[in-house]
Amino acid sequence: MVKKIIASLLGLTSIISLGMLSSCVPATGESNSSSTIYMILFMVVLFGIFYFLIIRPQGKRQKEHQNLLSNLQVGDRIITIGGIYGRIESIREDSYIIKVESGELLRMTKSAIAGKQPDESK
């Protein structure tokens, strides 16, 4: 989903930038190759901005979430993406069985885990 959004943003910005740069033809009679160089340079700078502001941080968040999921153990207190608090009762290959406060057991996919609960001892 994030990749689709990024791709559409890049496509939209490239269309906008091409329109802006094509209207900026030099009045002094410079060759068309210099405006092409400026356009390419602008696109490289724009991609660099997108990389450092969107793509790289998203990759870091995904890596941290995968690390969190791989380090979860039975007994850890977690929060799901739906806001359910619980404790891991057992771990399966593709899911977790969690026990909520009422004593009910719920089966959650690994991707449904948002994170660990903060320590309440503070």
C-alpha positions as CSV (number, residue, x, y, z in Angstrom):
1,M,0.0,0.0,0.0
2,V,2.8,2.4,1.0
3,K,4.7,1.5,-2.2
4,K,1.6,2.3,-4.3
5,I,1.2,5.7,-2.6
6,I,4.9,6.5,-3.1
7,A,4.8,5.5,-6.7
8,S,1.7,7.7,-7.4
9,L,3.4,10.6,-5.6
10,L,6.5,10.2,-7.6
11,G,4.5,10.0,-10.8
12,L,2.4,13.0,-9.9
13,T,5.5,15.1,-9.0
14,S,7.3,14.1,-12.1
15,I,4.3,15.2,-14.3
16,I,4.1,18.5,-12.4
17,S,7.9,19.1,-12.6
18,L,8.0,18.3,-16.3
19,G,5.2,20.8,-16.9
20,M,7.0,23.5,-14.8
21,L,10.4,22.9,-16.5
22,S,9.0,22.8,-20.0
23,S,7.6,26.3,-19.5
24,C,11.0,27.5,-18.3
25,V,12.7,27.7,-21.7
26,P,15.7,30.0,-21.6
27,A,15.1,33.3,-23.5
28,T,18.8,33.8,-24.4
29,G,18.8,31.0,-27.0
30,E,20.6,28.4,-25.0
31,S,20.5,24.9,-26.4
32,N,17.7,22.6,-25.4
33,S,20.3,20.2,-23.8
34,S,20.9,22.6,-20.9
35,S,17.2,22.6,-20.0
36,T,17.2,18.8,-20.2
37,I,20.2,18.7,-17.8
38,Y,18.3,21.0,-15.3
39,M,15.3,18.8,-15.6
40,I,17.2,15.6,-14.9
41,L,19.0,17.3,-12.0
42,F,15.7,18.5,-10.6
43,M,14.3,14.9,-10.8
44,V,17.3,13.5,-9.0
45,V,17.0,16.0,-6.2
46,L,13.3,15.3,-5.9
47,F,13.9,11.6,-5.7
48,G,16.5,12.2,-3.1
49,I,14.1,14.2,-1.0
50,F,11.4,11.4,-1.3
51,Y,14.0,8.8,-0.4
52,F,15.1,10.5,2.8
53,L,11.7,11.7,3.9
54,I,9.4,8.8,3.0
55,I,11.1,5.6,1.7
56,R,14.0,5.3,4.2
57,P,12.0,6.0,7.4
58,Q,9.3,3.5,6.3
59,G,11.9,0.8,5.8
60,K,13.3,1.5,9.2
61,R,9.9,1.2,10.8
62,Q,9.2,-2.1,9.0
63,K,12.6,-3.5,10.1
64,E,11.9,-2.5,13.7
65,H,8.5,-4.1,13.6
66,Q,9.9,-7.3,12.2
67,N,12.5,-7.3,14.9
68,L,9.8,-6.8,17.6
69,L,7.8,-9.7,16.2
70,S,10.7,-12.0,16.1
71,N,11.6,-11.2,19.7
72,L,8.2,-11.7,21.3
73,Q,7.9,-14.6,23.8
74,V,5.2,-16.3,25.7
75,G,4.1,-14.1,28.6
76,D,4.9,-10.8,26.9
77,R,2.2,-8.1,27.2
78,I,1.2,-6.7,23.9
79,I,-1.1,-4.3,22.1
80,T,-2.8,-5.1,18.8
81,I,-3.4,-2.7,16.0
82,G,-7.1,-2.8,17.0
83,G,-6.2,-1.5,20.5
84,I,-6.7,-4.8,22.3
85,Y,-4.4,-5.4,25.3
86,G,-3.3,-8.9,26.1
87,R,-0.6,-11.4,27.1
88,I,0.8,-14.0,24.7
89,E,-0.2,-17.5,25.7
90,S,1.3,-19.4,22.8
91,I,3.1,-18.7,19.6
92,R,2.3,-20.5,16.3
93,E,4.0,-20.2,12.9
94,D,1.7,-17.5,11.6
95,S,-0.2,-16.3,14.6
96,Y,-0.3,-15.7,18.3
97,I,-2.8,-16.8,20.9
98,I,-3.3,-14.0,23.3
99,K,-5.2,-13.9,26.6
100,V,-7.2,-10.7,27.2
101,E,-8.2,-9.3,30.6
102,S,-11.5,-11.0,30.7
103,G,-9.7,-14.4,30.4
104,E,-10.8,-15.0,26.8
105,L,-8.2,-16.4,24.3
106,L,-7.9,-14.7,20.9
107,R,-5.9,-15.8,17.9
108,M,-4.1,-12.9,16.1
109,T,-2.0,-12.9,13.0
110,K,1.5,-11.7,13.6
111,S,0.9,-8.6,11.5
112,A,-1.9,-7.6,13.9
113,I,0.6,-6.9,16.8
114,A,1.3,-3.2,17.1
115,G,3.9,-3.5,19.9
116,K,4.7,-4.3,23.5
117,Q,2.8,-2.7,26.4
118,P,4.9,-0.2,28.3
119,D,6.0,-1.3,31.8
120,E,3.4,-0.2,34.4
121,S,6.0,-0.3,37.2
122,K,7.1,3.2,36.5
